[in-house]
Amino acid sequence: MNDDCKVDFGDYSIMAFEWQLHGEDLEADLHKDGTIDIRDLAVLAEVWLEEQPWPPPS
Ligand SMILES: [Ca+2]
């Protein structure tokens, strides 16, 4: 989320800041539904501490 190609506490803090917010331009809306909730946290947990381009290449 913070564009350093690594999933760590920098990203977690962005999610925590946006937690339970609603909107279209939320950085932490990984499960694209316009809300920051447990589904986005699940996506973050899946890639925790991985280093890769984000979004992943399709
Ligand atoms: Ca979401």
N, CA, C, O and the ligand as a Tripos MOL2 file, in Angstrom:
@<TRIPOS>MOLECULE
protein
  233   231    59     0     0
PROTEIN
NO_CHARGES

@<TRIPOS>ATOM
      1 N           0.8190   -1.2110    0.0000 N.3       1 MET1
      2 CA          0.0000    0.0000    0.0000 C.3       1 MET1
      3 C           0.8510    1.2580    0.0000 C.2       1 MET1
      4 O           0.4650    2.2810   -0.5660 O.2       1 MET1
      5 N           2.0340    1.1740    0.6510 N.am      2 ASN2
      6 CA          2.8870    2.3650    0.6760 C.3       2 ASN2
      7 C           3.9620    2.3180   -0.4170 C.2       2 ASN2
      8 O           4.9390    3.0650   -0.3690 O.2       2 ASN2
      9 N           3.7700    1.4240   -1.4090 N.am      3 ASP3
     10 CA          4.5980    1.3860   -2.6180 C.3       3 ASP3
     11 C           6.0760    1.1100   -2.3630 C.2       3 ASP3
     12 O           6.9250    1.5760   -3.1240 O.2       3 ASP3
     13 N           6.4030    0.3600   -1.3070 N.am      4 ASP4
     14 CA          7.8050   -0.0300   -1.1380 C.3       4 ASP4
     15 C           8.0250   -1.4990   -1.5100 C.2       4 ASP4
     16 O           9.0830   -2.0640   -1.2360 O.2       4 ASP4
     17 N           6.9990   -2.1180   -2.1470 N.am      5 CYS5
     18 CA          7.0900   -3.4940   -2.6550 C.3       5 CYS5
     19 C           7.3050   -4.5210   -1.5450 C.2       5 CYS5
     20 O           7.7620   -5.6340   -1.8070 O.2       5 CYS5
     21 N           6.9840   -4.1570   -0.3290 N.am      6 LYS6
     22 CA          7.1160   -5.0820    0.7770 C.3       6 LYS6
     23 C           5.8760   -4.9370    1.6550 C.2       6 LYS6
     24 O           5.4150   -3.8270    1.9230 O.2       6 LYS6
     25 N           5.3450   -6.0770    2.0980 N.am      7 VAL7
     26 CA          4.1350   -6.0370    2.9290 C.3       7 VAL7
     27 C           4.5560   -6.1330    4.3910 C.2       7 VAL7
     28 O           4.9660   -7.1980    4.8540 O.2       7 VAL7
     29 N           4.4550   -5.0280    5.1120 N.am      8 ASP8
     30 CA          4.9180   -4.9980    6.4940 C.3       8 ASP8
     31 C           4.0930   -4.0050    7.3080 C.2       8 ASP8
     32 O           2.9780   -3.6570    6.9200 O.2       8 ASP8
     33 N           4.6320   -3.5530    8.4250 N.am      9 PHE9
     34 CA          3.8540   -2.7060    9.3210 C.3       9 PHE9
     35 C           3.5180   -1.3460    8.7230 C.2       9 PHE9
     36 O           2.5650   -0.6980    9.1540 O.2       9 PHE9
     37 N           4.2950   -0.9090    7.7310 N.am     10 GLY10
     38 CA          3.9250    0.3330    7.0520 C.3      10 GLY10
     39 C           2.5500    0.2140    6.4190 C.2      10 GLY10
     40 O           1.7420    1.1420    6.4730 O.2      10 GLY10
     41 N           2.2940   -0.9480    5.8150 N.am     11 ASP11
     42 CA          0.9890   -1.1980    5.1970 C.3      11 ASP11
     43 C          -0.0840   -1.4280    6.2610 C.2      11 ASP11
     44 O          -1.2170   -0.9640    6.1320 O.2      11 ASP11
     45 N           0.2950   -2.1470    7.3040 N.am     12 TYR12
     46 CA         -0.6600   -2.4060    8.3780 C.3      12 TYR12
     47 C          -1.1420   -1.1080    9.0160 C.2      12 TYR12
     48 O          -2.3150   -0.9790    9.3660 O.2      12 TYR12
     49 N          -0.2350   -0.1540    9.1650 N.am     13 SER13
     50 CA         -0.6300    1.1130    9.7820 C.3      13 SER13
     51 C          -1.5910    1.8890    8.8850 C.2      13 SER13
     52 O          -2.4840    2.5770    9.3790 O.2      13 SER13
     53 N          -1.4080    1.7810    7.5540 N.am     14 ILE14
     54 CA         -2.3510    2.4240    6.6310 C.3      14 ILE14
     55 C          -3.7310    1.7980    6.7940 C.2      14 ILE14
     56 O          -4.7410    2.4990    6.8410 O.2      14 ILE14
     57 N          -3.7620    0.4540    6.8810 N.am     15 MET15
     58 CA         -5.0390   -0.2200    7.0570 C.3      15 MET15
     59 C          -5.6850    0.1690    8.3910 C.2      15 MET15
     60 O          -6.8950    0.3830    8.4650 O.2      15 MET15
     61 N          -4.8740    0.2560    9.4310 N.am     16 ALA16
     62 CA         -5.4140    0.6250   10.7400 C.3      16 ALA16
     63 C          -5.9980    2.0390   10.6950 C.2      16 ALA16
     64 O          -7.0390    2.3030   11.2950 O.2      16 ALA16
     65 N          -5.3270    2.9420    9.9840 N.am     17 PHE17
     66 CA         -5.7960    4.3210    9.8940 C.3      17 PHE17
     67 C          -7.1320    4.3950    9.1530 C.2      17 PHE17
     68 O          -7.9900    5.2060    9.5000 O.2      17 PHE17
     69 N          -7.3110    3.5400    8.1240 N.am     18 GLU18
     70 CA         -8.5300    3.5770    7.3080 C.3      18 GLU18
     71 C          -9.5880    2.5890    7.7850 C.2      18 GLU18
     72 O         -10.6450    2.4680    7.1660 O.2      18 GLU18
     73 N          -9.3150    1.8840    8.8760 N.am     19 TRP19
     74 CA        -10.2010    0.8130    9.3500 C.3      19 TRP19
     75 C         -11.6360    1.3080    9.5000 C.2      19 TRP19
     76 O         -11.8970    2.3240   10.1440 O.2      19 TRP19
     77 N         -12.5650    0.5610    8.8860 N.am     20 GLN20
     78 CA        -14.0030    0.8140    8.9570 C.3      20 GLN20
     79 C         -14.4450    2.0550    8.1710 C.2      20 GLN20
     80 O         -15.6000    2.4720    8.2640 O.2      20 GLN20
     81 N         -13.5290    2.6380    7.4040 N.am     21 LEU21
     82 CA        -13.9350    3.7570    6.5570 C.3      21 LEU21
     83 C         -14.5910    3.2150    5.2860 C.2      21 LEU21
     84 O         -14.4140    2.0510    4.9270 O.2      21 LEU21
     85 N         -15.3460    4.0740    4.6200 N.am     22 HIS22
     86 CA        -16.0080    3.7300    3.3660 C.3      22 HIS22
     87 C         -15.6000    4.7460    2.3130 C.2      22 HIS22
     88 O         -15.4720    5.9320    2.6150 O.2      22 HIS22
     89 N         -15.3930    4.2930    1.0750 N.am     23 GLY23
     90 CA        -15.0570    5.2270    0.0130 C.3      23 GLY23
     91 C         -14.4520    4.5120   -1.1750 C.2      23 GLY23
     92 O         -14.2430    3.2990   -1.1460 O.2      23 GLY23
     93 N         -14.1690    5.2790   -2.2300 N.am     24 GLU24
     94 CA        -13.6670    4.6880   -3.4670 C.3      24 GLU24
     95 C         -12.1510    4.7260   -3.5800 C.2      24 GLU24
     96 O         -11.5800    3.9300   -4.3240 O.2      24 GLU24
     97 N         -11.4870    5.6170   -2.8740 N.am     25 ASP25
     98 CA        -10.0470    5.8000   -3.0610 C.3      25 ASP25
     99 C          -9.2350    5.3840   -1.8480 C.2      25 ASP25
    100 O          -8.1970    5.9830   -1.5660 O.2      25 ASP25
    101 N          -9.6870    4.3700   -1.1280 N.am     26 LEU26
    102 CA         -8.9850    3.9390    0.0750 C.3      26 LEU26
    103 C          -7.7950    3.0600   -0.2980 C.2      26 LEU26
    104 O          -7.9370    2.0930   -1.0470 O.2      26 LEU26
    105 N          -6.6180    3.4050    0.2340 N.am     27 GLU27
    106 CA         -5.4020    2.6390   -0.0560 C.3      27 GLU27
    107 C          -5.5200    1.1950    0.4180 C.2      27 GLU27
    108 O          -5.0110    0.2800   -0.2290 O.2      27 GLU27
    109 N          -6.1880    0.9940    1.5420 N.am     28 ALA28
    110 CA         -6.2210   -0.3250    2.1830 C.3      28 ALA28
    111 C          -7.3620   -1.2120    1.6810 C.2      28 ALA28
    112 O          -7.5680   -2.3050    2.2090 O.2      28 ALA28
    113 N          -8.1030   -0.7560    0.6720 N.am     29 ASP29
    114 CA         -9.2310   -1.5510    0.1750 C.3      29 ASP29
    115 C          -8.7180   -2.6380   -0.7800 C.2      29 ASP29
    116 O          -8.9250   -2.5630   -1.9920 O.2      29 ASP29
    117 N          -8.0500   -3.6410   -0.2170 N.am     30 LEU30
    118 CA         -7.4360   -4.7040   -1.0190 C.3      30 LEU30
    119 C          -8.4900   -5.6390   -1.5860 C.2      30 LEU30
    120 O          -8.3580   -6.1240   -2.7100 O.2      30 LEU30
    121 N          -9.5260   -5.8900   -0.8180 N.am     31 HIS31
    122 CA        -10.6950   -6.6460   -1.2780 C.3      31 HIS31
    123 C         -11.6910   -5.5710   -1.6980 C.2      31 HIS31
    124 O         -12.4520   -5.0620   -0.8750 O.2      31 HIS31
    125 N         -11.6810   -5.2360   -2.9700 N.am     32 LYS32
    126 CA        -12.3220   -4.0190   -3.4820 C.3      32 LYS32
    127 C         -13.8370   -4.0010   -3.2940 C.2      32 LYS32
    128 O         -14.5920   -4.4450   -4.1590 O.2      32 LYS32
    129 N         -14.2640   -3.4800   -2.1480 N.am     33 ASP33
    130 CA        -15.6970   -3.3540   -1.9270 C.3      33 ASP33
    131 C         -16.0580   -2.0170   -1.3010 C.2      33 ASP33
    132 O         -17.1970   -1.8180   -0.8770 O.2      33 ASP33
    133 N         -15.0920   -1.0940   -1.2390 N.am     34 GLY34
    134 CA        -15.3870    0.2470   -0.7540 C.3      34 GLY34
    135 C         -15.4280    0.3850    0.7490 C.2      34 GLY34
    136 O         -15.8080    1.4350    1.2670 O.2      34 GLY34
    137 N         -15.0390   -0.6710    1.4630 N.am     35 THR35
    138 CA        -15.0190   -0.6350    2.9220 C.3      35 THR35
    139 C         -13.7380   -1.2990    3.4080 C.2      35 THR35
    140 O         -13.2890   -2.2870    2.8270 O.2      35 THR35
    141 N         -13.1530   -0.7620    4.4670 N.am     36 ILE36
    142 CA        -11.9740   -1.3990    5.0430 C.3      36 ILE36
    143 C         -12.4160   -2.2520    6.2190 C.2      36 ILE36
    144 O         -12.8400   -1.7370    7.2540 O.2      36 ILE36
    145 N         -12.3090   -3.5660    6.0450 N.am     37 ASP37
    146 CA        -12.7940   -4.4580    7.0900 C.3      37 ASP37
    147 C         -11.9700   -5.7430    7.1260 C.2      37 ASP37
    148 O         -10.8720   -5.8020    6.5720 O.2      37 ASP37
    149 N         -12.5010   -6.7490    7.7690 N.am     38 ILE38
    150 CA        -11.7590   -7.9810    8.0070 C.3      38 ILE38
    151 C         -11.3750   -8.6800    6.6890 C.2      38 ILE38
    152 O         -10.3860   -9.4110    6.6470 O.2      38 ILE38
    153 N         -12.1430   -8.4620    5.6280 N.am     39 ARG39
    154 CA        -11.8020   -9.0890    4.3440 C.3      39 ARG39
    155 C         -10.5210   -8.5020    3.7750 C.2      39 ARG39
    156 O          -9.7330   -9.2130    3.1510 O.2      39 ARG39
    157 N         -10.3090   -7.2040    3.9860 N.am     40 ASP40
    158 CA         -9.0580   -6.5860    3.5400 C.3      40 ASP40
    159 C          -7.8860   -7.0630    4.3930 C.2      40 ASP40
    160 O          -6.7860   -7.2870    3.8880 O.2      40 ASP40
    161 N          -8.1340   -7.2140    5.6750 N.am     41 LEU41
    162 CA         -7.0810   -7.7270    6.5630 C.3      41 LEU41
    163 C          -6.6830   -9.1440    6.1630 C.2      41 LEU41
    164 O          -5.5100   -9.5040    6.2590 O.2      41 LEU41
    165 N          -7.6450   -9.9510    5.7170 N.am     42 ALA42
    166 CA         -7.3480  -11.3160    5.2760 C.3      42 ALA42
    167 C          -6.4310  -11.2930    4.0520 C.2      42 ALA42
    168 O          -5.5090  -12.1020    3.9570 O.2      42 ALA42
    169 N          -6.6730  -10.3800    3.1240 N.am     43 VAL43
    170 CA         -5.8030  -10.2630    1.9470 C.3      43 VAL43
    171 C          -4.4080   -9.8500    2.3770 C.2      43 VAL43
    172 O          -3.4170  -10.3850    1.8790 O.2      43 VAL43
    173 N          -4.3240   -8.8970    3.3040 N.am     44 LEU44
    174 CA         -3.0190   -8.4510    3.7990 C.3      44 LEU44
    175 C          -2.2910   -9.6040    4.4800 C.2      44 LEU44
    176 O          -1.0880   -9.7760    4.2820 O.2      44 LEU44
    177 N          -3.0000  -10.3880    5.2730 N.am     45 ALA45
    178 CA         -2.3830  -11.4950    6.0060 C.3      45 ALA45
    179 C          -1.8220  -12.5430    5.0490 C.2      45 ALA45
    180 O          -0.7930  -13.1550    5.3370 O.2      45 ALA45
    181 N          -2.4820  -12.7540    3.9240 N.am     46 GLU46
    182 CA         -2.0230  -13.7500    2.9510 C.3      46 GLU46
    183 C          -0.6440  -13.4270    2.3950 C.2      46 GLU46
    184 O           0.1250  -14.3310    2.0670 O.2      46 GLU46
    185 N          -0.3340  -12.1560    2.2890 N.am     47 VAL47
    186 CA          0.9340  -11.7550    1.6650 C.3      47 VAL47
    187 C           1.8830  -11.1190    2.6790 C.2      47 VAL47
    188 O           2.8640  -10.4820    2.2970 O.2      47 VAL47
    189 N           1.5940  -11.2890    3.9660 N.am     48 TRP48
    190 CA          2.3840  -10.6470    5.0250 C.3      48 TRP48
    191 C           3.8680  -10.9770    4.8950 C.2      48 TRP48
    192 O           4.2440  -12.1450    4.7900 O.2      48 TRP48
    193 N           4.6930   -9.9590    4.9020 N.am     49 LEU49
    194 CA          6.1490  -10.0340    4.8280 C.3      49 LEU49
    195 C           6.6800  -10.5140    3.4770 C.2      49 LEU49
    196 O           7.8790  -10.7590    3.3420 O.2      49 LEU49
    197 N           5.8190  -10.6500    2.4900 N.am     50 GLU50
    198 CA          6.2970  -10.9580    1.1450 C.3      50 GLU50
    199 C           6.7850   -9.6770    0.4780 C.2      50 GLU50
    200 O           6.3010   -8.5810    0.7620 O.2      50 GLU50
    201 N           7.7330   -9.8430   -0.3940 N.am     51 GLU51
    202 CA          8.2060   -8.7240   -1.1940 C.3      51 GLU51
    203 C           7.8470   -9.0130   -2.6400 C.2      51 GLU51
    204 O           8.2710  -10.0220   -3.2030 O.2      51 GLU51
    205 N           7.0690   -8.1300   -3.2350 N.am     52 GLN52
    206 CA          6.6280   -8.3380   -4.6020 C.3      52 GLN52
    207 C           6.0220   -7.0490   -5.1310 C.2      52 GLN52
    208 O           5.6310   -6.1710   -4.3610 O.2      52 GLN52
    209 N           5.9480   -6.9450   -6.4460 N.am     53 PRO53
    210 CA          5.2450   -5.7990   -7.0110 C.3      53 PRO53
    211 C           3.7990   -5.8320   -6.5560 C.2      53 PRO53
    212 O           3.2010   -6.9050   -6.4670 O.2      53 PRO53
    213 N           3.2270   -4.6680   -6.2640 N.am     54 TRP54
    214 CA          1.8170   -4.6260   -5.8750 C.3      54 TRP54
    215 C           1.1020   -3.6040   -6.7140 C.2      54 TRP54
    216 O           1.5680   -2.4660   -6.7860 O.2      54 TRP54
    217 N           0.0110   -3.9280   -7.3490 N.am     55 PRO55
    218 CA         -0.6650   -5.2140   -7.2780 C.3      55 PRO55
    219 C           0.1470   -6.3040   -7.9790 C.2      55 PRO55
    220 O           0.9470   -6.0010   -8.8640 O.2      55 PRO55
    221 N          -0.0510   -7.5710   -7.5930 N.am     56 PRO56
    222 CA          0.7080   -8.6730   -8.2080 C.3      56 PRO56
    223 C           0.4830   -8.6970   -9.6990 C.2      56 PRO56
    224 O          -0.6110   -8.3720  -10.1590 O.2      56 PRO56
    225 N           1.5040   -9.0810  -10.4820 N.am     57 PRO57
    226 CA          1.3250   -9.1940  -11.9280 C.3      57 PRO57
    227 C           0.2410  -10.2150  -12.2440 C.2      57 PRO57
    228 O           0.1860  -11.2590  -11.5950 O.2      57 PRO57
    229 N          -0.6080   -9.9520  -13.2040 N.am     58 SER58
    230 CA         -1.7090  -10.8880  -13.5200 C.3      58 SER58
    231 C          -1.2880  -11.8800  -14.5810 C.2      58 SER58
    232 O          -2.0790  -12.7390  -14.9710 O.2      58 SER58
    233 CA        -12.5980   -3.7930    1.3370 Ca       59 CA59
@<TRIPOS>BOND
     1     1     2 1
     2     2     3 1
     3     3     4 2
     4     3     5 am
     5     5     6 1
     6     6     7 1
     7     7     8 2
     8     7     9 am
     9     9    10 1
    10    10    11 1
    11    11    12 2
    12    11    13 am
    13    13    14 1
    14    14    15 1
    15    15    16 2
    16    15    17 am
    17    17    18 1
    18    18    19 1
    19    19    20 2
    20    19    21 am
    21    21    22 1
    22    22    23 1
    23    23    24 2
    24    23    25 am
    25    25    26 1
    26    26    27 1
    27    27    28 2
    28    27    29 am
    29    29    30 1
    30    30    31 1
    31    31    32 2
    32    31    33 am
    33    33    34 1
    34    34    35 1
    35    35    36 2
    36    35    37 am
    37    37    38 1
    38    38    39 1
    39    39    40 2
    40    39    41 am
    41    41    42 1
    42    42    43 1
    43    43    44 2
    44    43    45 am
    45    45    46 1
    46    46    47 1
    47    47    48 2
    48    47    49 am
    49    49    50 1
    50    50    51 1
    51    51    52 2
    52    51    53 am
    53    53    54 1
    54    54    55 1
    55    55    56 2
    56    55    57 am
    57    57    58 1
    58    58    59 1
    59    59    60 2
    60    59    61 am
    61    61    62 1
    62    62    63 1
    63    63    64 2
    64    63    65 am
    65    65    66 1
    66    66    67 1
    67    67    68 2
    68    67    69 am
    69    69    70 1
    70    70    71 1
    71    71    72 2
    72    71    73 am
    73    73    74 1
    74    74    75 1
    75    75    76 2
    76    75    77 am
    77    77    78 1
    78    78    79 1
    79    79    80 2
    80    79    81 am
    81    81    82 1
    82    82    83 1
    83    83    84 2
    84    83    85 am
    85    85    86 1
    86    86    87 1
    87    87    88 2
    88    87    89 am
    89    89    90 1
    90    90    91 1
    91    91    92 2
    92    91    93 am
    93    93    94 1
    94    94    95 1
    95    95    96 2
    96    95    97 am
    97    97    98 1
    98    98    99 1
    99    99   100 2
   100    99   101 am
   101   101   102 1
   102   102   103 1
   103   103   104 2
   104   103   105 am
   105   105   106 1
   106   106   107 1
   107   107   108 2
   108   107   109 am
   109   109   110 1
   110   110   111 1
   111   111   112 2
   112   111   113 am
   113   113   114 1
   114   114   115 1
   115   115   116 2
   116   115   117 am
   117   117   118 1
   118   118   119 1
   119   119   120 2
   120   119   121 am
   121   121   122 1
   122   122   123 1
   123   123   124 2
   124   123   125 am
   125   125   126 1
   126   126   127 1
   127   127   128 2
   128   127   129 am
   129   129   130 1
   130   130   131 1
   131   131   132 2
   132   131   133 am
   133   133   134 1
   134   134   135 1
   135   135   136 2
   136   135   137 am
   137   137   138 1
   138   138   139 1
   139   139   140 2
   140   139   141 am
   141   141   142 1
   142   142   143 1
   143   143   144 2
   144   143   145 am
   145   145   146 1
   146   146   147 1
   147   147   148 2
   148   147   149 am
   149   149   150 1
   150   150   151 1
   151   151   152 2
   152   151   153 am
   153   153   154 1
   154   154   155 1
   155   155   156 2
   156   155   157 am
   157   157   158 1
   158   158   159 1
   159   159   160 2
   160   159   161 am
   161   161   162 1
   162   162   163 1
   163   163   164 2
   164   163   165 am
   165   165   166 1
   166   166   167 1
   167   167   168 2
   168   167   169 am
   169   169   170 1
   170   170   171 1
   171   171   172 2
   172   171   173 am
   173   173   174 1
   174   174   175 1
   175   175   176 2
   176   175   177 am
   177   177   178 1
   178   178   179 1
   179   179   180 2
   180   179   181 am
   181   181   182 1
   182   182   183 1
   183   183   184 2
   184   183   185 am
   185   185   186 1
   186   186   187 1
   187   187   188 2
   188   187   189 am
   189   189   190 1
   190   190   191 1
   191   191   192 2
   192   191   193 am
   193   193   194 1
   194   194   195 1
   195   195   196 2
   196   195   197 am
   197   197   198 1
   198   198   199 1
   199   199   200 2
   200   199   201 am
   201   201   202 1
   202   202   203 1
   203   203   204 2
   204   203   205 am
   205   205   206 1
   206   206   207 1
   207   207   208 2
   208   207   209 am
   209   209   210 1
   210   210   211 1
   211   211   212 2
   212   211   213 am
   213   213   214 1
   214   214   215 1
   215   215   216 2
   216   215   217 am
   217   217   218 1
   218   218   219 1
   219   219   220 2
   220   219   221 am
   221   221   222 1
   222   222   223 1
   223   223   224 2
   224   223   225 am
   225   225   226 1
   226   226   227 1
   227   227   228 2
   228   227   229 am
   229   229   230 1
   230   230   231 1
   231   231   232 2
@<TRIPOS>SUBSTRUCTURE
     1 MET1         2 RESIDUE 1 A MET
     2 ASN2         6 RESIDUE 1 A ASN
     3 ASP3        10 RESIDUE 1 A ASP
     4 ASP4        14 RESIDUE 1 A ASP
     5 CYS5        18 RESIDUE 1 A CYS
     6 LYS6        22 RESIDUE 1 A LYS
     7 VAL7        26 RESIDUE 1 A VAL
     8 ASP8        30 RESIDUE 1 A ASP
     9 PHE9        34 RESIDUE 1 A PHE
    10 GLY10       38 RESIDUE 1 A GLY
    11 ASP11       42 RESIDUE 1 A ASP
    12 TYR12       46 RESIDUE 1 A TYR
    13 SER13       50 RESIDUE 1 A SER
    14 ILE14       54 RESIDUE 1 A ILE
    15 MET15       58 RESIDUE 1 A MET
    16 ALA16       62 RESIDUE 1 A ALA
    17 PHE17       66 RESIDUE 1 A PHE
    18 GLU18       70 RESIDUE 1 A GLU
    19 TRP19       74 RESIDUE 1 A TRP
    20 GLN20       78 RESIDUE 1 A GLN
    21 LEU21       82 RESIDUE 1 A LEU
    22 HIS22       86 RESIDUE 1 A HIS
    23 GLY23       90 RESIDUE 1 A GLY
    24 GLU24       94 RESIDUE 1 A GLU
    25 ASP25       98 RESIDUE 1 A ASP
    26 LEU26      102 RESIDUE 1 A LEU
    27 GLU27      106 RESIDUE 1 A GLU
    28 ALA28      110 RESIDUE 1 A ALA
    29 ASP29      114 RESIDUE 1 A ASP
    30 LEU30      118 RESIDUE 1 A LEU
    31 HIS31      122 RESIDUE 1 A HIS
    32 LYS32      126 RESIDUE 1 A LYS
    33 ASP33      130 RESIDUE 1 A ASP
    34 GLY34      134 RESIDUE 1 A GLY
    35 THR35      138 RESIDUE 1 A THR
    36 ILE36      142 RESIDUE 1 A ILE
    37 ASP37      146 RESIDUE 1 A ASP
    38 ILE38      150 RESIDUE 1 A ILE
    39 ARG39      154 RESIDUE 1 A ARG
    40 ASP40      158 RESIDUE 1 A ASP
    41 LEU41      162 RESIDUE 1 A LEU
    42 ALA42      166 RESIDUE 1 A ALA
    43 VAL43      170 RESIDUE 1 A VAL
    44 LEU44      174 RESIDUE 1 A LEU
    45 ALA45      178 RESIDUE 1 A ALA
    46 GLU46      182 RESIDUE 1 A GLU
    47 VAL47      186 RESIDUE 1 A VAL
    48 TRP48      190 RESIDUE 1 A TRP
    49 LEU49      194 RESIDUE 1 A LEU
    50 GLU50      198 RESIDUE 1 A GLU
    51 GLU51      202 RESIDUE 1 A GLU
    52 GLN52      206 RESIDUE 1 A GLN
    53 PRO53      210 RESIDUE 1 A PRO
    54 TRP54      214 RESIDUE 1 A TRP
    55 PRO55      218 RESIDUE 1 A PRO
    56 PRO56      222 RESIDUE 1 A PRO
    57 PRO57      226 RESIDUE 1 A PRO
    58 SER58      230 RESIDUE 1 A SER
    59 CA59       233 GROUP 0 **** ****
